[in-house]
Amino acid sequence: MPWEVTSVMERRIKFVLQAILKETNFSQLCLSFGISRSAGYRWLWRYTETGSVGSLMDRSRRPHHSPKRVSAEIEQRVLDERRRYHWGARKLRELLLRQGLDVKTATINRILKRHGMITEKQRCYTASRRFERTNPNELWQMDFKGEFAMTLGKCYPLTIVDDHSRFGLGIFALTHPQGKLVQRCLIETFDRYGLPEAMLMDHGAPWWSTTNGYGLTTLSVWLIKQNIRLLWSGIGHPQTQGKVERFHRTLKEDLRHLPKPETLHDWQKAFDQFRHRYNHIRPHEALAMDVPADHYTSSRRSYSTELAPWEYPEGAIIKRLNPQGCLYYKGRYYFVCEALGHEWI
């Protein structure tokens, strides 16, 4: 018998016909078809009960009654929240708990799969190890989130995130990654939340320069004058800025489900709405499903436009650099750093 080249349905029909003829011992017949006696009796019983070969088709194993299945109303609520926020099961469970509905994570996953709202590509896995500062404002991370095309020009989003709480301190829609524009955004952020102890950034403009041996720019010098310690991520290692990079990924995923803004004003509106959701609504797994706003408090260090002069050891020779950042000493000019022009060093 060419068993391998026949379909399952054909094999079952042949088995039943031969079993009815009783020309072969039933046990031997089952053995020749490679099935157990119980399976053979099941197929024979189905056919004799109905008299139709259609009864030999596989039947659904779905139970006739599922007493523990959630109601249609709760299932619809899960689908509505999924369409609204596009979150996974763990975050949706936390959101439903706030609304007084206790739906298990596995149940939410089954609902999403049943309605084709989750794929293998969308699955995320919890980080095995995390690093964070002990308190808010010990470290802020700052970076640009690439660029977004507009009807006229491009939008460059500047993002600032608190390392401890993941709180989004600001997302600013800029027309260009210029130092003066970034400084204006930082002043607004400092006025609202105070000063951090340190800031972490990458080796990019406008806070890093390759024209001097210190990497200083006018912006970074201004930050140092605010008594903020500057830290730099490893070159080619964006994971050093893991908090802001993860913030960017969440921002990108959120914006993917919204109509594309076409003006700078529209982009800023979209960023403001996202920041509110991120800080006050979206559960964060690294915060035990709390929201960042629950873990953030403003800094006690207030921003001031009156900057104290730098202090040097007693007896040090102090000279003022010219506008080009050069030091005149003993009849000669020495280049120090253009970002330190007019400064006393």
N, C-alpha and C positions, 0 to 999 in steps of 0.2 A: 504493500500500500504506500503510495507517495505521500506520506503524512505531512512532510515539511512544506509541500507546495499547495496544500489545500487550506481553505479558511477555517476558522474555528467553528463557524456556523455549519459549514459543510460536514465537518467531522462529527458534530453533534447529531445531525440528521442521519448520517450513515450509521452511527452507533445505535440510535433509537430504532431504525428499520431492522437492523440485524438482531437487536434484542427482542423485538416483537416476533420475528420469525423463529426464535429459539433453536436455531440450528447449531449454536455454539454454547458451551457452558458459560454462564454469566460472568463468573470470575475470570475465566480465560479471555472473554470478550473485553472486559474492562482492562485487563493487562495488555492486550494487543493495541488498545487505543491509548494506553498510557495514562489512565485515570483510575481513581480509587473506586471501590464498590459503592461507597456512599454517594459519590458524584454520579456514578452510573444510574443508581436508583433515583436520584433527584431529577435527572434529565428524562428518564422513562416516566416518572410520575407526572411531571409537568405536561408531557405530551398526551398521556392517557387521560388526564383531567380535562384538558381543553380540546384535544383532537386537532391542534394547530401547531405547525412548526414554528410559528411566531413566538410560542411560549418558551422556545429554546434560546431566545436572545437574552443577553445579560440584563438583569434588572437593577434598578437604582438601589443602592444600599442606604440611601437617605432614610432616616427613621420617619414613620408616619406621624409621630407626635414628638415635639421638642419642648418639654415644659420649661426648660431653663433658657430658651431663646428670648432675646430682648424683644420688646414690643415694637411694632412698626413705627410708633411715634418716637421712641428713643433712637431707633436705627436712622430715622430721617434726621433727627437732631445731629447725630454723628456726621452724616453726609453733608448737612448744611454747614457745620463748623469746619469740616474739611475743605469745602469749596470756598469758605470765607477766608481761612488763614493758610490752607495748604500745608498744615503741620502733620507730623507723624502721630502714631497711636499714643505714645507716652505723653506728649504735650496735650493732645486732645483729651486724654483721660483727666489730666490735671484741670483743664479748662471746664470740663463737665462736672468735676467735683465741686468747683466754685459755684456751679449752678445748682448744686444739690443732687446730681445724678452720679451714682457710683457704678460706672461701667468699666469692666476689667480691660487691661491693655490688649490681651489676647482676643477678647471679643471685638474690640474696635478694629484690630488687624483683620479679623475674619470678615467684618462688614466691608472694610475698604477693599479687600481682595475680591469679595463677591461682586462688588460693583465696578471692578476694574480700575480702582483708584490708587493702586500701589503696584510697583514693579520692582524687580530685583535691583535695577539701577538706582532706584530711589532709596533703597535701604541704607541706613547709616549705622555705624557701630560706635559704641561708647569708647572714648579714649581710655587707654589702660593707665595713664599717668598724667597728672596735670600739675602745673606750677603756677603759683600766683602769689602776689604780695599779701602781707598779713592784714593791712588796713587800707581803706579807701585813700586815694590821693598820694599814696607812696610812689606810685608810678602811673603815668599816663602813656598810652601808645598813640602815635599820630602817623597818618599815611594818606596818600592819595589813592582813590579807587579808580585807577585807569582814567578813561574818558568816555563820555557818552555823546553821540552825535545829536545835533539839534537842527532845526530848519535853517538857522543861521549860526554857524560856528559850532563849538563843542563845549560840553559841560565837564568840569574837572571836580569831582566830589572830594572834599577834604574831610576826613573822619578822625575823631578823637575819642578814645575809649579808656575807661579806668580799668587798670589791670586786675584789681582785687574783686570788684563787683560786676565787671563786664558792662557797666553802665555806659550807654552811649552819650557822651558829653556834647557832641555836636556833629552834624553832617552839613557841610556848607557847599552850595553849588557855586563854583567859581568859573570865570571865563578863561582863566589862565593860572597855572601854578606859580604865581609870583610871590616873592617874599612879603611885599607890602600888603597884598590881599590876605595872605595867611596871617600876618601880624594883626590885621583888623579882626579876623575871626577869633584869634587867640585872646585878644583884649575883651571881646564879647563873652568868651567862655570864662575868662578869669574873673570878669565882673560878676558873672552868675554863680560860679562854683568855687572861686578862690584859686590859689596857686598850688600846684603839685610839688612834691619834693624832688621828683625827677621825671624826665620824659625820654621815651625810647622811640627812635626814628631810624630810617634806613639811610643809605649813603646816596641820597638823591637831592636834587634841588627842591625847594630853596633853602634847606637847612644844612646842606653839606656842599663844600666847594673843593675842587681839585686844584685850585690855583695857588694854594698855600699848604704848607706842611701840617697845619692844624685842622684843616677841614672846616674852618670857621666861615660863616657868612654873616651879613648884617643881621639877619634874623636870629641866628644862633647866639651871636654876641648879646643881642637884646634879651634873649632868654636867660643867659648866664647872669646878666645884670639883675634879673628878677630873683636871683639866688635859686635858680632851678638847675639841678645837675643834669647834664645831657649824656645820654647813652646811645650807642649806635648798634644796630643789628649786624650780624655777620654778613659779609658780602656773599650773595648767592644762597643765603639761608633765610628765606622768608619765615620759616617756622619760629625764628627768634621772636618775631612779632605775631605770635600765634593768636592772641586775643583779637587784634585788629584785623588779621587775615580771616579769622572765622566770622567776624562781624561783617566783613565784605562779602563773604559767601552767602550769609543769611540775607544781606541786603540784595544781592543779585537774584537770589531765589524769590524773594518777595516781589521785586520789581517785574519779574518775568510774567507774573499773572495780572499785571495792571496795564492799562493803555499807555503807550509810550509818550512821555512828555515831549513837547516840541520847543518849549522856551525855557529860559533859565528860571523864570518865576514858577513854571509848572514843575520843573525838577526840584526846586526848593520845597514846594508844597508836598511833593511825593516823599522827599526825604524827611520832612517834619512829621508826616503821618506815620512813616515807618518807624522813626525814632520813638514815637509815643507807644506804638505797639510793642516794640522791642523792649523798652524800659519798664512798661507798666502792665502788659497783657501776656506776652509770650513767656511761658515757663522755660527755665534754663536748667538743663540736666546737671551742669556743673555746680549749680546753686541749690541742689536738692529740690528742683522744680519750683523754686521761688523765682520771682522776677528781679531783675537787677536793681530796681528802685528800692526794694526791701533791704538791700545790702549797701546802699550808697548814702553817704552824708557829705555835705559840702566841706571844703577845707577851711581850717581856722586861719590860714595865711591869706590875707586879703591883698588884692592887687593895688598898686600905687604907681602913679606916674612920676613921683619923686624918687629917683634912684640914688642910693648911697654910693659914694665913690669907692672904688676898689682899694683895699688896704694892702700895704706892702710892709715888709719887715723894716724896723728902724735902722736907719743908716743906708738904705738902698738908694741908688741913683735913679731918679724918676724922670723920664723924658716923655714929651708928647709927640706922637707920630703925626706926620703931615697928612693931608687928605688922601694921598696915595698909599698910606700905610707904611711909609718909610721912616726909619730912625736916623736922625742926623747926629753923629757922634764923632768927635775929634776930627772934624773937617771932612767926614765921609758920610754918604747915605747908605743905609742898610735896609733892604726890604724885609719887613716882618710879616704883615698881613693886611690886605686891603680892607678887610672887614673891621680892622681896629683903627682905621683912619680917625684922627683927632682925639684918640684915646691916650690917657696917661699910663705909661707902662714902666 
